[in-house]
């Protein structure tokens, strides 16, 4: 406003105009300099955000803020998490979740299904519980590939994976074999539990026999509730939404190369709020690190209504609209 008045009446002194607004000329200059500094800081922050997003396309604001902390300290930039969210929103850099549509589990089969052994268990160390799942990867308008994953439930590290053009059991076995090869003969855990859904791949004789050869206990979900295999479902979503959906794939060879890159980024660079914002690879290698869940449940249970009601309505709308 003061700038506009000064431009309109150039013959009027700046001190006089400032007095009309109840401020000194010094305060006006300080405000102008602070605004210019803030604009410069925002430009630098946005540039760094875009650099990070080149590899982590869908990384959310909380993890971005964590990765930005060294950069902010180095450049003496003061910006809080909420201010970062506002900056991202103003520049259309907030991410939105995508819905899953393709079913990859066929559980209506005659093969033996196992009980859920991890229902009330919290993993206490690496190689205590492995969770497995199959997810699809849409590479063009009409084609899909299928990814088999084995994830350590304690460190959240993907320890085995495979991508294929079919969902045959042999493809899931390849992911399991990769995870087992990392154990070594002498390092076989005595209490390792393998948890999965009741898909025909995980109930097949070859898959079950391989687990039994390593004395691994078998656990499976008991119904179609994805919460019974929540960690595996979450890892699926991270890989697809934050990495794979942004890659241009023409064939299975390219898919294998890009999947290797995405899993390396996930394991070694992406902080995970379920393990104190450490990376899965760090927690897996340094077993003494204590891990605590940092993420919050933004939904609370209402006692008077048998439903979940969003605490933050604006956040809920931004996700679901």
Buried (B, 14 or more C-beta within 10 A) or exposed (E): EBEEBBEEEEEEEBEEBBEEEEBEBEEBEEEEEEEEEBEEBBEBBBEBBEEBBEBBBBBBBBBBBBBBEEBBEEEEBEBEEEBBBEBBEEEEBEBEEEEBEEEBBEBEEEBEBBEBBBEEBEBEEBBBBBBBBBBBBBBEEEEBBBBBBBBBBBBBBBBBBBBBEEBEBEBBBBBBEBBBEBBEEEEEBEEBBBBBBBBBBBBBEEBBEBBEEBEBBBBBBBEEEBEBBEBBBBBBBBBBBBBBBBBEBEEEEEBBEBBEBBBEBBBEBBBBBBBBBBBBBBBBEEEEEEBEEBEEEEEEEEEEEEEEEBEEEEEBEEBEE
